[in-house]
Amino acid sequence: MPIRALDGSLSRSGRPVRLRMEGKAAMALYMDVHNMDGSVTVDDVKKAHAADLEKQGDHGVEYLRYWVDEQHGKIFCLVDAPDAEAANQVHREAHGLVADEIYPVTEGS
């Protein structure tokens, strides 16, 4: 069953629609890709993600989710940010592992 946001809008995925506050910069979704040398563990990525969460507020960024391909050393992060550089700056300050690629994305259902 879809969930209604405070303004009455619905998300297709059933998640609440993020509301934009007047006077704040518009945010966009980005998917970043990290290509690590060798394998990577979910536990290591969990620690890096926690560090991102500590720094994200300094840049008006919200890291939402991440996925890990342990065997191939790939990490994918979904982030709500004013721009791609702000998203990468959080990674840079949190743990130094900046993304190799960043793509603007639109959420589908």
N, CA, C and O atoms as CSV, one atom per row, in Angstrom:
chain,resi,resn,atom,element,x,y,z
A,1,MET,N,N,0.840,-1.168,0.000
A,1,MET,CA,C,0.000,0.000,0.000
A,1,MET,C,C,0.891,1.239,0.000
A,1,MET,O,O,1.783,1.351,0.841
A,2,PRO,N,N,0.666,2.169,-0.926
A,2,PRO,CA,C,1.493,3.371,-0.973
A,2,PRO,C,C,1.362,4.198,0.297
A,2,PRO,O,O,0.319,4.204,0.950
A,3,ILE,N,N,2.441,4.894,0.632
A,3,ILE,CA,C,2.477,5.727,1.826
A,3,ILE,C,C,2.325,7.182,1.399
A,3,ILE,O,O,2.946,7.616,0.429
A,4,ARG,N,N,1.512,7.925,2.112
A,4,ARG,CA,C,1.322,9.339,1.806
A,4,ARG,C,C,2.327,10.192,2.566
A,4,ARG,O,O,2.574,9.976,3.752
A,5,ALA,N,N,2.902,11.162,1.866
A,5,ALA,CA,C,3.778,12.143,2.500
A,5,ALA,C,C,2.909,13.186,3.189
A,5,ALA,O,O,1.689,13.187,3.024
A,6,LEU,N,N,3.522,14.060,3.949
A,6,LEU,CA,C,2.781,15.088,4.667
A,6,LEU,C,C,1.969,15.974,3.741
A,6,LEU,O,O,0.926,16.487,4.146
A,7,ASP,N,N,2.421,16.168,2.503
A,7,ASP,CA,C,1.676,17.004,1.568
A,7,ASP,C,C,0.627,16.201,0.803
A,7,ASP,O,O,-0.030,16.732,-0.093
A,8,GLY,N,N,0.467,14.918,1.151
A,8,GLY,CA,C,-0.529,14.070,0.505
A,8,GLY,C,C,-0.030,13.344,-0.725
A,8,GLY,O,O,-0.765,12.531,-1.285
A,9,SER,N,N,1.205,13.606,-1.174
A,9,SER,CA,C,1.723,12.943,-2.365
A,9,SER,C,C,2.134,11.514,-2.046
A,9,SER,O,O,2.411,11.170,-0.897
A,10,LEU,N,N,2.168,10.701,-3.075
A,10,LEU,CA,C,2.511,9.285,-2.925
A,10,LEU,C,C,3.770,8.966,-3.702
A,10,LEU,O,O,4.034,9.561,-4.747
A,11,SER,N,N,4.538,8.034,-3.195
A,11,SER,CA,C,5.642,7.510,-3.986
A,11,SER,C,C,5.184,6.199,-4.602
A,11,SER,O,O,4.382,5.478,-4.009
A,12,ARG,N,N,5.686,5.892,-5.776
A,12,ARG,CA,C,5.306,4.644,-6.447
A,12,ARG,C,C,5.834,3.430,-5.704
A,12,ARG,O,O,5.220,2.363,-5.710
A,13,SER,N,N,6.989,3.613,-5.060
A,13,SER,CA,C,7.610,2.489,-4.363
A,13,SER,C,C,6.982,2.242,-3.000
A,13,SER,O,O,7.309,1.262,-2.330
A,14,GLY,N,N,6.073,3.137,-2.585
A,14,GLY,CA,C,5.489,3.007,-1.262
A,14,GLY,C,C,6.280,3.748,-0.204
A,14,GLY,O,O,5.852,3.828,0.947
A,15,ARG,N,N,7.438,4.296,-0.580
A,15,ARG,CA,C,8.223,5.096,0.351
A,15,ARG,C,C,7.709,6.523,0.312
A,15,ARG,O,O,7.244,6.976,-0.734
A,16,PRO,N,N,7.779,7.246,1.426
A,16,PRO,CA,C,7.320,8.631,1.426
A,16,PRO,C,C,8.105,9.473,0.433
A,16,PRO,O,O,9.296,9.249,0.215
A,17,VAL,N,N,7.435,10.432,-0.159
A,17,VAL,CA,C,8.091,11.371,-1.046
A,17,VAL,C,C,8.877,12.353,-0.190
A,17,VAL,O,O,8.351,12.878,0.791
A,18,ARG,N,N,10.128,12.605,-0.549
A,18,ARG,CA,C,10.911,13.592,0.196
A,18,ARG,C,C,10.390,14.977,-0.142
A,18,ARG,O,O,10.217,15.321,-1.311
A,19,LEU,N,N,10.148,15.751,0.875
A,19,LEU,CA,C,9.652,17.103,0.676
A,19,LEU,C,C,10.816,18.067,0.565
A,19,LEU,O,O,11.820,17.914,1.260
A,20,ARG,N,N,10.690,19.054,-0.299
A,20,ARG,CA,C,11.699,20.096,-0.448
A,20,ARG,C,C,11.246,21.304,0.356
A,20,ARG,O,O,10.098,21.734,0.241
A,21,MET,N,N,12.125,21.843,1.155
A,21,MET,CA,C,11.813,23.019,1.947
A,21,MET,C,C,12.089,24.264,1.108
A,21,MET,O,O,13.074,24.309,0.371
A,22,GLU,N,N,11.226,25.274,1.215
A,22,GLU,CA,C,11.449,26.515,0.488
A,22,GLU,C,C,12.756,27.132,0.936
A,22,GLU,O,O,13.099,27.103,2.118
A,23,GLY,N,N,13.489,27.695,-0.026
A,23,GLY,CA,C,14.746,28.349,0.286
A,23,GLY,C,C,15.943,27.420,0.309
A,23,GLY,O,O,17.077,27.892,0.398
A,24,LYS,N,N,15.727,26.111,0.230
A,24,LYS,CA,C,16.836,25.160,0.225
A,24,LYS,C,C,17.169,24.795,-1.225
A,24,LYS,O,O,16.315,24.870,-2.108
A,25,ALA,N,N,18.405,24.407,-1.449
A,25,ALA,CA,C,18.840,24.008,-2.787
A,25,ALA,C,C,18.095,22.754,-3.222
A,25,ALA,O,O,17.811,21.877,-2.407
A,26,ALA,N,N,17.780,22.675,-4.505
A,26,ALA,CA,C,17.138,21.485,-5.048
A,26,ALA,C,C,18.111,20.316,-4.969
A,26,ALA,O,O,19.314,20.478,-5.172
A,27,MET,N,N,17.581,19.153,-4.675
A,27,MET,CA,C,18.412,17.963,-4.549
A,27,MET,C,C,18.122,17.045,-5.731
A,27,MET,O,O,17.057,17.117,-6.344
A,28,ALA,N,N,19.067,16.200,-6.032
A,28,ALA,CA,C,18.927,15.227,-7.106
A,28,ALA,C,C,19.492,13.897,-6.627
A,28,ALA,O,O,20.323,13.855,-5.720
A,29,LEU,N,N,19.038,12.823,-7.237
A,29,LEU,CA,C,19.565,11.501,-6.924
A,29,LEU,C,C,20.761,11.194,-7.815
A,29,LEU,O,O,20.764,11.498,-9.008
A,30,TYR,N,N,21.772,10.587,-7.211
A,30,TYR,CA,C,22.954,10.143,-7.940
A,30,TYR,C,C,23.278,8.720,-7.518
A,30,TYR,O,O,23.066,8.336,-6.368
A,31,MET,N,N,23.795,7.942,-8.464
A,31,MET,CA,C,24.337,6.616,-8.174
A,31,MET,C,C,25.827,6.715,-8.442
A,31,MET,O,O,26.253,7.031,-9.552
A,32,ASP,N,N,26.616,6.440,-7.407
A,32,ASP,CA,C,28.055,6.454,-7.653
A,32,ASP,C,C,28.588,5.029,-7.647
A,32,ASP,O,O,28.007,4.124,-7.048
A,33,VAL,N,N,29.710,4.862,-8.333
A,33,VAL,CA,C,30.319,3.546,-8.503
A,33,VAL,C,C,31.776,3.636,-8.074
A,33,VAL,O,O,32.520,4.511,-8.516
A,34,HIS,N,N,32.166,2.709,-7.200
A,34,HIS,CA,C,33.554,2.595,-6.764
A,34,HIS,C,C,34.088,1.271,-7.307
A,34,HIS,O,O,33.483,0.221,-7.089
A,35,ASN,N,N,35.204,1.317,-8.004
A,35,ASN,CA,C,35.870,0.119,-8.515
A,35,ASN,C,C,37.129,-0.101,-7.690
A,35,ASN,O,O,38.148,0.554,-7.906
A,36,MET,N,N,37.048,-1.027,-6.747
A,36,MET,CA,C,38.165,-1.288,-5.843
A,36,MET,C,C,39.147,-2.257,-6.492
A,36,MET,O,O,38.772,-3.060,-7.346
A,37,ASP,N,N,40.396,-2.171,-6.080
A,37,ASP,CA,C,41.399,-3.141,-6.525
A,37,ASP,C,C,41.236,-4.387,-5.673
A,37,ASP,O,O,41.557,-4.367,-4.484
A,38,GLY,N,N,40.747,-5.465,-6.254
A,38,GLY,CA,C,40.524,-6.692,-5.513
A,38,GLY,C,C,39.144,-6.735,-4.895
A,38,GLY,O,O,38.284,-5.913,-5.210
A,39,SER,N,N,38.938,-7.692,-4.019
A,39,SER,CA,C,37.624,-7.888,-3.409
A,39,SER,C,C,37.394,-6.868,-2.301
A,39,SER,O,O,38.321,-6.193,-1.855
A,40,VAL,N,N,36.144,-6.770,-1.867
A,40,VAL,CA,C,35.749,-5.867,-0.794
A,40,VAL,C,C,34.688,-6.585,0.042
A,40,VAL,O,O,33.926,-7.390,-0.493
A,41,THR,N,N,34.629,-6.307,1.331
A,41,THR,CA,C,33.638,-6.973,2.177
A,41,THR,C,C,32.489,-6.014,2.513
A,41,THR,O,O,32.666,-4.797,2.562
A,42,VAL,N,N,31.335,-6.588,2.739
A,42,VAL,CA,C,30.179,-5.801,3.147
A,42,VAL,C,C,30.474,-5.086,4.459
A,42,VAL,O,O,30.054,-3.943,4.642
A,43,ASP,N,N,31.183,-5.733,5.368
A,43,ASP,CA,C,31.520,-5.105,6.652
A,43,ASP,C,C,32.373,-3.849,6.468
A,43,ASP,O,O,32.155,-2.844,7.145
A,44,ASP,N,N,33.336,-3.908,5.558
A,44,ASP,CA,C,34.162,-2.728,5.295
A,44,ASP,C,C,33.322,-1.590,4.724
A,44,ASP,O,O,33.501,-0.431,5.100
A,45,VAL,N,N,32.411,-1.920,3.820
A,45,VAL,CA,C,31.561,-0.899,3.209
A,45,VAL,C,C,30.585,-0.329,4.241
A,45,VAL,O,O,30.275,0.863,4.221
A,46,LYS,N,N,30.110,-1.180,5.131
A,46,LYS,CA,C,29.220,-0.710,6.199
A,46,LYS,C,C,29.927,0.347,7.046
A,46,LYS,O,O,29.315,1.350,7.412
A,47,LYS,N,N,31.194,0.139,7.359
A,47,LYS,CA,C,31.970,1.112,8.144
A,47,LYS,C,C,32.162,2.417,7.372
A,47,LYS,O,O,32.042,3.503,7.939
A,48,ALA,N,N,32.458,2.306,6.089
A,48,ALA,CA,C,32.637,3.504,5.268
A,48,ALA,C,C,31.320,4.267,5.154
A,48,ALA,O,O,31.311,5.498,5.202
A,49,HIS,N,N,30.212,3.547,5.006
A,49,HIS,CA,C,28.895,4.186,4.926
A,49,HIS,C,C,28.575,4.926,6.228
A,49,HIS,O,O,28.036,6.033,6.192
A,50,ALA,N,N,28.899,4.332,7.359
A,50,ALA,CA,C,28.679,4.988,8.652
A,50,ALA,C,C,29.483,6.290,8.732
A,50,ALA,O,O,29.000,7.285,9.273
A,51,ALA,N,N,30.697,6.285,8.199
A,51,ALA,CA,C,31.512,7.501,8.176
A,51,ALA,C,C,30.875,8.553,7.269
A,51,ALA,O,O,30.900,9.742,7.586
A,52,ASP,N,N,30.300,8.120,6.136
A,52,ASP,CA,C,29.584,9.043,5.250
A,52,ASP,C,C,28.424,9.705,5.989
A,52,ASP,O,O,28.213,10.913,5.874
A,53,LEU,N,N,27.679,8.913,6.743
A,53,LEU,CA,C,26.527,9.444,7.475
A,53,LEU,C,C,26.940,10.501,8.484
A,53,LEU,O,O,26.187,11.439,8.745
A,54,GLU,N,N,28.131,10.358,9.054
A,54,GLU,CA,C,28.646,11.344,10.011
A,54,GLU,C,C,28.967,12.675,9.339
A,54,GLU,O,O,28.815,13.727,9.959
A,55,LYS,N,N,29.404,12.648,8.092
A,55,LYS,CA,C,29.856,13.850,7.379
A,55,LYS,C,C,28.798,14.463,6.458
A,55,LYS,O,O,28.917,15.630,6.086
A,56,GLN,N,N,27.774,13.706,6.086
A,56,GLN,CA,C,26.856,14.152,5.039
A,56,GLN,C,C,26.154,15.474,5.349
A,56,GLN,O,O,25.939,16.277,4.441
A,57,GLY,N,N,25.799,15.712,6.587
A,57,GLY,CA,C,25.096,16.931,6.954
A,57,GLY,C,C,25.908,18.192,6.710
A,57,GLY,O,O,25.342,19.262,6.490
A,58,ASP,N,N,27.226,18.074,6.747
A,58,ASP,CA,C,28.095,19.219,6.499
A,58,ASP,C,C,27.976,19.737,5.072
A,58,ASP,O,O,28.356,20.873,4.788
A,59,HIS,N,N,27.444,18.900,4.163
A,59,HIS,CA,C,27.391,19.237,2.742
A,59,HIS,C,C,25.976,19.182,2.174
A,59,HIS,O,O,25.804,19.259,0.957
A,60,GLY,N,N,24.969,19.053,3.018
A,60,GLY,CA,C,23.594,19.001,2.536
A,60,GLY,C,C,23.309,17.771,1.705
A,60,GLY,O,O,22.531,17.824,0.753
A,61,VAL,N,N,23.937,16.658,2.064
A,61,VAL,CA,C,23.862,15.407,1.314
A,61,VAL,C,C,23.187,14.355,2.183
A,61,VAL,O,O,23.294,14.397,3.409
A,62,GLU,N,N,22.488,13.407,1.548
A,62,GLU,CA,C,21.909,12.283,2.280
A,62,GLU,C,C,22.216,10.984,1.538
A,62,GLU,O,O,21.638,10.703,0.488
A,63,TYR,N,N,23.131,10.199,2.099
A,63,TYR,CA,C,23.409,8.878,1.525
A,63,TYR,C,C,22.271,7.945,1.926
A,63,TYR,O,O,22.001,7.769,3.114
A,64,LEU,N,N,21.605,7.346,0.941
A,64,LEU,CA,C,20.379,6.590,1.167
A,64,LEU,C,C,20.590,5.081,1.287
A,64,LEU,O,O,20.081,4.454,2.217
A,65,ARG,N,N,21.335,4.502,0.355
A,65,ARG,CA,C,21.542,3.050,0.328
A,65,ARG,C,C,22.862,2.745,-0.345
A,65,ARG,O,O,23.456,3.597,-1.005
A,66,TYR,N,N,23.311,1.514,-0.166
A,66,TYR,CA,C,24.504,1.072,-0.878
A,66,TYR,C,C,24.371,-0.415,-1.195
A,66,TYR,O,O,23.640,-1.150,-0.530
A,67,TRP,N,N,25.087,-0.829,-2.213
A,67,TRP,CA,C,25.131,-2.230,-2.632
A,67,TRP,C,C,26.589,-2.603,-2.842
A,67,TRP,O,O,27.410,-1.755,-3.191
A,68,VAL,N,N,26.907,-3.864,-2.629
A,68,VAL,CA,C,28.288,-4.326,-2.720
A,68,VAL,C,C,28.360,-5.597,-3.563
A,68,VAL,O,O,27.586,-6.533,-3.365
A,69,ASP,N,N,29.293,-5.613,-4.495
A,69,ASP,CA,C,29.664,-6.831,-5.225
A,69,ASP,C,C,31.027,-7.209,-4.655
A,69,ASP,O,O,32.064,-6.749,-5.133
A,70,GLU,N,N,31.009,-8.056,-3.626
A,70,GLU,CA,C,32.245,-8.390,-2.909
A,70,GLU,C,C,33.302,-9.002,-3.815
A,70,GLU,O,O,34.469,-8.615,-3.771
A,71,GLN,N,N,32.891,-9.951,-4.629
A,71,GLN,CA,C,33.832,-10.689,-5.465
A,71,GLN,C,C,34.553,-9.799,-6.471
A,71,GLN,O,O,35.751,-9.965,-6.697
A,72,HIS,N,N,33.827,-8.851,-7.079
A,72,HIS,CA,C,34.416,-8.010,-8.117
A,72,HIS,C,C,34.887,-6.654,-7.600
A,72,HIS,O,O,35.353,-5.826,-8.382
A,73,GLY,N,N,34.772,-6.417,-6.296
A,73,GLY,CA,C,35.272,-5.186,-5.706
A,73,GLY,C,C,34.539,-3.939,-6.168
A,73,GLY,O,O,35.156,-2.901,-6.409
A,74,LYS,N,N,33.216,-4.042,-6.292
A,74,LYS,CA,C,32.428,-2.891,-6.728
A,74,LYS,C,C,31.463,-2.464,-5.626
A,74,LYS,O,O,30.865,-3.296,-4.943
A,75,ILE,N,N,31.328,-1.149,-5.470
A,75,ILE,CA,C,30.418,-0.569,-4.493
A,75,ILE,C,C,29.555,0.445,-5.222
A,75,ILE,O,O,30.054,1.227,-6.031
A,76,PHE,N,N,28.266,0.431,-4.935
A,76,PHE,CA,C,27.310,1.351,-5.545
A,76,PHE,C,C,26.592,2.091,-4.421
A,76,PHE,O,O,26.083,1.462,-3.494
A,77,CYS,N,N,26.546,3.428,-4.494
A,77,CYS,CA,C,25.907,4.235,-3.457
A,77,CYS,C,C,24.828,5.111,-4.090
A,77,CYS,O,O,25.056,5.759,-5.112
A,78,LEU,N,N,23.664,5.118,-3.472
A,78,LEU,CA,C,22.582,6.001,-3.892
A,78,LEU,C,C,22.573,7.181,-2.940
A,78,LEU,O,O,22.524,7.005,-1.722
A,79,VAL,N,N,22.621,8.386,-3.495
A,79,VAL,CA,C,22.761,9.594,-2.677
A,79,VAL,C,C,21.860,10.703,-3.196
A,79,VAL,O,O,21.716,10.896,-4.403
A,80,ASP,N,N,21.261,11.420,-2.268
A,80,ASP,CA,C,20.463,12.604,-2.560
A,80,ASP,C,C,21.377,13.785,-2.253
A,80,ASP,O,O,21.788,13.971,-1.108
A,81,ALA,N,N,21.700,14.589,-3.277
A,81,ALA,CA,C,22.692,15.647,-3.086
A,81,ALA,C,C,22.393,16.843,-3.984
A,81,ALA,O,O,21.724,16.708,-5.008
A,82,PRO,N,N,22.897,18.018,-3.591
A,82,PRO,CA,C,22.697,19.175,-4.449
A,82,PRO,C,C,23.441,19.056,-5.779
A,82,PRO,O,O,23.001,19.601,-6.791
A,83,ASP,N,N,24.569,18.341,-5.774
A,83,ASP,CA,C,25.325,18.085,-7.002
A,83,ASP,C,C,26.298,16.929,-6.741
A,83,ASP,O,O,26.507,16.517,-5.600
A,84,ALA,N,N,26.881,16.424,-7.820
A,84,ALA,CA,C,27.768,15.264,-7.716
A,84,ALA,C,C,29.011,15.574,-6.888
A,84,ALA,O,O,29.492,14.708,-6.159
A,85,GLU,N,N,29.532,16.779,-6.986
A,85,GLU,CA,C,30.737,17.130,-6.234
A,85,GLU,C,C,30.491,17.113,-4.737
A,85,GLU,O,O,31.356,16.680,-3.975
A,86,ALA,N,N,29.316,17.580,-4.297
A,86,ALA,CA,C,28.994,17.542,-2.868
A,86,ALA,C,C,28.971,16.100,-2.374
A,86,ALA,O,O,29.460,15.805,-1.283
A,87,ALA,N,N,28.405,15.207,-3.172
A,87,ALA,CA,C,28.366,13.785,-2.807
A,87,ALA,C,C,29.776,13.225,-2.680
A,87,ALA,O,O,30.075,12.501,-1.729
A,88,ASN,N,N,30.639,13.554,-3.628
A,88,ASN,CA,C,32.010,13.051,-3.601
A,88,ASN,C,C,32.814,13.671,-2.457
A,88,ASN,O,O,33.697,13.021,-1.897
A,89,GLN,N,N,32.515,14.913,-2.113
A,89,GLN,CA,C,33.231,15.568,-1.014
A,89,GLN,C,C,32.978,14.848,0.307
A,89,GLN,O,O,33.875,14.742,1.143
A,90,VAL,N,N,31.760,14.357,0.490
A,90,VAL,CA,C,31.458,13.587,1.706
A,90,VAL,C,C,32.350,12.350,1.758
A,90,VAL,O,O,32.964,12.077,2.790
A,91,HIS,N,N,32.430,11.601,0.662
A,91,HIS,CA,C,33.313,10.422,0.620
A,91,HIS,C,C,34.759,10.823,0.921
A,91,HIS,O,O,35.446,10.164,1.701
A,92,ARG,N,N,35.205,11.895,0.302
A,92,ARG,CA,C,36.596,12.345,0.457
A,92,ARG,C,C,36.919,12.621,1.922
A,92,ARG,O,O,37.961,12.201,2.425
A,93,GLU,N,N,36.022,13.327,2.600
A,93,GLU,CA,C,36.263,13.679,3.997
A,93,GLU,C,C,36.039,12.503,4.946
A,93,GLU,O,O,36.728,12.382,5.959
A,94,ALA,N,N,35.080,11.640,4.623
A,94,ALA,CA,C,34.728,10.540,5.529
A,94,ALA,C,C,35.775,9.436,5.537
A,94,ALA,O,O,36.124,8.920,6.598
A,95,HIS,N,N,36.281,9.068,4.356
A,95,HIS,CA,C,37.198,7.916,4.297
A,95,HIS,C,C,38.177,7.955,3.133
A,95,HIS,O,O,39.050,7.092,3.038
A,96,GLY,N,N,38.051,8.929,2.255
A,96,GLY,CA,C,38.998,9.074,1.157
A,96,GLY,C,C,38.708,8.253,-0.076
A,96,GLY,O,O,39.427,8.375,-1.068
A,97,LEU,N,N,37.683,7.422,-0.055
A,97,LEU,CA,C,37.375,6.571,-1.201
A,97,LEU,C,C,36.352,7.263,-2.101
A,97,LEU,O,O,35.154,6.993,-2.016
A,98,VAL,N,N,36.835,8.154,-2.961
A,98,VAL,CA,C,35.924,8.866,-3.851
A,98,VAL,C,C,35.446,7.941,-4.963
A,98,VAL,O,O,36.109,6.963,-5.309
A,99,ALA,N,N,34.289,8.269,-5.510
A,99,ALA,CA,C,33.700,7.444,-6.561
A,99,ALA,C,C,34.491,7.565,-7.859
A,99,ALA,O,O,35.044,8.620,-8.169
A,100,ASP,N,N,34.534,6.476,-8.607
A,100,ASP,CA,C,35.160,6.494,-9.927
A,100,ASP,C,C,34.199,7.054,-10.970
A,100,ASP,O,O,34.618,7.662,-11.956
A,101,GLU,N,N,32.901,6.840,-10.738
A,101,GLU,CA,C,31.864,7.319,-11.655
A,101,GLU,C,C,30.665,7.780,-10.819
A,101,GLU,O,O,30.363,7.200,-9.776
A,102,ILE,N,N,29.990,8.828,-11.292
A,102,ILE,CA,C,28.765,9.300,-10.645
A,102,ILE,C,C,27.750,9.605,-11.725
A,102,ILE,O,O,28.038,10.345,-12.665
A,103,TYR,N,N,26.548,9.029,-11.594
A,103,TYR,CA,C,25.497,9.204,-12.577
A,103,TYR,C,C,24.257,9.818,-11.948
A,103,TYR,O,O,23.833,9.371,-10.882
A,104,PRO,N,N,23.661,10.832,-12.575
A,104,PRO,CA,C,22.349,11.294,-12.107
A,104,PRO,C,C,21.331,10.224,-12.461
A,104,PRO,O,O,21.357,9.700,-13.575
A,105,VAL,N,N,20.434,9.885,-11.540
A,105,VAL,CA,C,19.442,8.844,-11.778
A,105,VAL,C,C,18.062,9.327,-11.361
A,105,VAL,O,O,17.920,10.270,-10.584
A,106,THR,N,N,17.046,8.653,-11.900
A,106,THR,CA,C,15.670,8.906,-11.553
A,106,THR,C,C,15.091,7.613,-11.002
A,106,THR,O,O,15.271,6.552,-11.600
A,107,GLU,N,N,14.407,7.684,-9.882
A,107,GLU,CA,C,13.836,6.486,-9.280
A,107,GLU,C,C,12.640,6.017,-10.087
A,107,GLU,O,O,11.763,6.811,-10.428
A,108,GLY,N,N,12.607,4.749,-10.387
A,108,GLY,CA,C,11.487,4.147,-11.093
A,108,GLY,C,C,10.736,3.213,-10.168
A,108,GLY,O,O,11.068,3.078,-8.990
A,109,SER,N,N,9.738,2.583,-10.708
A,109,SER,CA,C,8.980,1.645,-9.877
A,109,SER,C,C,9.074,0.245,-10.424
A,109,SER,O,O,8.497,-0.681,-9.854
